[in-house]
Amino acid sequence: MSVVKKVIIGVVLYCGFMLALFPASVALQLAPLPQGISVSGVSGTIWSGKANLVALQQRQLESVQWQLSPWGLLSGRANIDFAIGSRATAVNGKGQVSLSMSGINAQGLRFEAPSAFLIGKTRLPFRAEVDGHFSVIVQQLEQGLPWCEQLNGKLFVQQLQVNNQFGKYPLGNIELGLSCVDGNIQLATDETMNALGLTGNALLKDNKLIALSAKIKETPAQPEDLKQALSFLGKRDSQGYYPISFQGRIPGI
């Protein structure tokens, strides 16, 4: 083997090792983060690493770990397996995300967080205060316009408590199905998925708009303040349901 070939092979191997062992902390310094995002305690490589803390506009994620497949990059995709915290931490999750020029695809996503993390310091209408724990599971997500091309998943709300200037409403546990309708994210529930006598759906549209179409009837499980407030929703139909309808910007955002 000639000296030139040995040098070329040596350079290729050296570059390969450098790329494989490229520190994540160095990559973070070379690629400025968007405003409002900060990362600390970074270790490992760009292919397999960990950040002790990721701050997202006053919200914090602990122990963020990732695995980036180098083979996916050959086809123009960044395939990432990630994990956030653990089941022992209040905020945790995991999943597989694929990034490409056509958008984001994800599968096997799970994310759990308390209401305080999700709402933050957002001011809600009627001086409302929300307490509860939220869990979202997404089997499949394909980005589209304005939000999605495909979506299949569920949202679980445990021990939901809403207090405002009109009363106190311990709403309990609610399950909602997640799907994609004409590019919009749909959340839907019915009386088999909650104890509130609530049936209907909400469409999350572009420009922070929401379209809510639902109905609710009185049930023994409802808090008294909610039962007394039902009549303000409108006229009850022959089956005992009160209408719930709203179209506009998402309250508090």
C-alpha positions in Angstrom: 0.0 0.0 0.0 1.4 3.4 -1.0 2.1 6.2 1.5 -0.7 8.3 -0.1 -3.3 5.7 0.4 -2.2 5.2 4.0 -2.5 8.9 4.7 -6.0 9.1 3.1 -7.2 6.1 5.2 -5.7 7.7 8.3 -7.4 11.0 7.7 -10.7 9.3 7.0 -10.5 7.2 10.2 -9.4 10.3 12.2 -12.4 12.3 10.9 -14.7 9.4 11.6 -13.5 9.1 15.2 -13.7 12.9 15.7 -17.3 12.9 14.4 -18.4 9.9 16.5 -16.9 11.4 19.6 -17.9 15.1 19.0 -18.8 16.5 22.4 -22.4 17.7 22.8 -21.2 20.7 24.8 -19.1 21.9 21.9 -21.9 21.5 19.5 -24.2 23.5 21.8 -21.7 26.4 21.7 -21.4 26.3 17.9 -25.2 26.3 17.4 -26.9 29.2 19.3 -30.2 28.3 20.9 -33.4 30.2 20.2 -34.3 33.0 22.6 -35.9 31.8 25.8 -34.2 28.4 25.8 -31.1 27.6 27.9 -29.3 24.3 28.5 -26.9 23.4 31.3 -25.0 20.4 32.6 -24.4 18.9 29.1 -22.4 15.7 28.8 -21.8 13.0 26.2 -21.7 13.4 22.4 -24.0 14.7 19.8 -25.1 11.1 19.1 -25.6 10.0 22.7 -25.8 12.7 25.4 -27.6 14.2 28.4 -28.5 17.7 29.7 -29.1 18.0 33.4 -31.4 21.0 32.9 -33.3 22.5 29.9 -35.2 25.8 30.6 -38.0 26.7 28.3 -39.4 30.2 29.1 -39.5 29.7 32.9 -40.3 26.0 32.6 -37.7 23.5 33.4 -37.0 20.0 32.2 -34.6 17.8 34.2 -32.4 15.0 33.0 -33.0 15.3 29.2 -31.3 12.4 27.4 -31.1 11.6 23.6 -29.8 9.1 21.1 -29.3 10.4 17.6 -29.0 7.8 14.8 -26.2 8.7 12.3 -27.7 6.4 9.7 -30.9 8.4 9.4 -28.9 11.5 8.4 -27.8 9.7 5.2 -31.5 9.9 4.1 -32.0 13.5 5.2 -33.7 12.7 8.6 -32.6 13.2 12.2 -34.1 10.3 14.1 -34.0 10.9 17.8 -34.9 8.8 20.8 -35.3 11.0 23.9 -36.2 10.7 27.5 -37.1 13.4 30.0 -36.7 12.8 33.7 -38.1 9.5 35.1 -41.5 8.2 36.4 -40.3 9.5 39.8 -40.2 13.1 38.6 -43.2 15.3 38.2 -42.3 16.1 34.6 -41.3 13.2 32.5 -41.6 11.7 29.1 -40.0 9.7 26.2 -40.5 9.0 22.6 -39.1 8.8 19.1 -39.0 11.9 16.9 -37.9 12.2 13.2 -37.0 15.6 11.8 -36.7 16.4 8.1 -37.3 19.1 5.6 -41.0 17.9 5.3 -41.6 18.4 9.0 -41.8 16.4 12.2 -42.9 12.8 12.6 -43.2 11.1 16.0 -44.3 7.9 17.5 -44.5 6.3 20.9 -44.6 9.6 22.6 -45.5 9.9 26.3 -45.4 13.1 28.4 -46.6 13.8 31.9 -46.7 17.1 33.8 -48.7 18.9 36.5 -50.9 21.8 35.6 -48.5 24.3 37.2 -45.8 23.3 34.6 -48.2 23.6 31.6 -50.0 26.8 32.6 -47.0 28.6 34.2 -47.8 32.2 34.9 -50.5 32.5 32.3 -53.5 34.5 33.5 -56.7 32.6 33.0 -60.2 34.1 32.5 -62.4 34.7 35.5 -59.3 34.6 37.8 -59.4 30.8 37.4 -56.9 28.5 39.1 -56.3 25.0 37.7 -54.8 22.0 39.5 -54.4 18.5 38.2 -52.0 16.2 36.4 -51.9 15.8 32.7 -50.7 12.8 30.7 -50.5 12.6 26.9 -49.8 9.5 24.9 -49.3 9.8 21.1 -49.0 6.6 19.0 -48.4 8.5 15.8 -48.0 12.1 14.8 -47.2 13.5 11.3 -46.9 17.3 11.0 -49.1 19.1 8.5 -50.9 22.4 7.9 -51.8 24.1 10.0 -50.9 21.5 12.7 -51.1 17.9 11.5 -51.5 15.4 8.7 -52.0 12.5 11.0 -52.5 12.2 14.8 -53.6 9.3 17.0 -53.4 9.5 20.8 -55.1 10.3 24.1 -54.9 12.9 26.8 -55.6 12.0 30.4 -56.4 14.6 33.1 -56.3 13.3 36.7 -57.9 14.9 39.7 -58.8 18.1 37.8 -59.8 21.0 40.1 -60.9 24.3 38.7 -61.6 27.3 41.0 -62.7 30.7 39.8 -64.8 33.7 41.0 -68.0 31.7 40.5 -67.2 28.6 42.6 -65.1 25.5 43.1 -65.3 22.7 40.6 -63.6 19.3 41.5 -64.0 17.8 38.0 -62.1 14.5 38.7 -60.6 12.4 35.9 -61.2 13.1 32.2 -60.0 11.2 29.1 -59.9 12.8 25.7 -59.1 11.3 22.3 -56.6 13.0 20.1 -57.0 13.0 16.3 -56.4 15.2 13.2 -59.3 16.7 11.3 -58.6 18.8 8.2 -55.2 19.7 9.6 -56.6 20.7 13.0 -56.0 19.0 16.3 -59.2 17.5 17.7 -59.8 16.6 21.3 -63.0 14.6 21.9 -64.7 13.0 24.9 -68.0 11.4 25.8 -69.8 10.1 28.9 -67.7 6.9 28.9 -64.6 8.9 29.3 -65.6 11.2 32.2 -68.1 11.3 35.1 -69.4 14.8 34.2 -72.0 13.9 31.6 -69.9 15.7 29.1 -69.8 14.8 25.4 -68.3 16.8 22.5 -65.1 18.0 20.9 -62.7 20.9 20.6 -60.8 21.8 17.4 -57.5 23.6 17.9 -57.0 25.7 14.8 -54.3 28.1 13.4 -53.6 31.5 15.0 -54.5 30.1 18.5 -58.2 29.7 17.6 -60.4 27.1 19.2 -63.9 25.8 18.2 -65.8 24.0 20.9 -68.9 22.0 20.3 -70.2 20.0 23.2 -73.1 19.2 25.5 -73.4 18.4 29.2 -76.1 17.0 31.5 -76.4 16.8 35.2 -75.0 13.7 36.9 -74.6 12.7 40.5 -70.8 13.0 40.3 -70.9 16.7 39.4 -69.9 19.2 42.1 -72.8 21.4 43.4 -71.3 24.6 42.0 -71.3 23.0 38.5 -74.9 21.8 38.8 -76.1 25.3 39.7 -74.2 26.8 36.8 -75.5 24.5 34.1 -78.6 26.7 33.5 -76.4 29.6 32.4 -75.3 27.6 29.4 -78.7 27.8 27.7 -81.9 25.9 27.3 -81.8 22.2 28.2 -82.9 19.8 25.4 -85.3 16.9 25.6 -82.6 14.5 26.7 -81.5 16.8 29.5 -78.3 18.2 27.8 -77.2 21.8 28.0 -75.3 23.2 25.0 -71.6 24.3 25.2 -70.4 26.3 22.2 -67.4 28.6 21.8 -65.4 29.9 18.9 -62.5 32.3 19.3 -59.0 32.6 20.7 -57.9 30.1 23.3 -58.7 31.7 26.6 -55.6 33.0 28.5 -53.3 32.8 25.5 
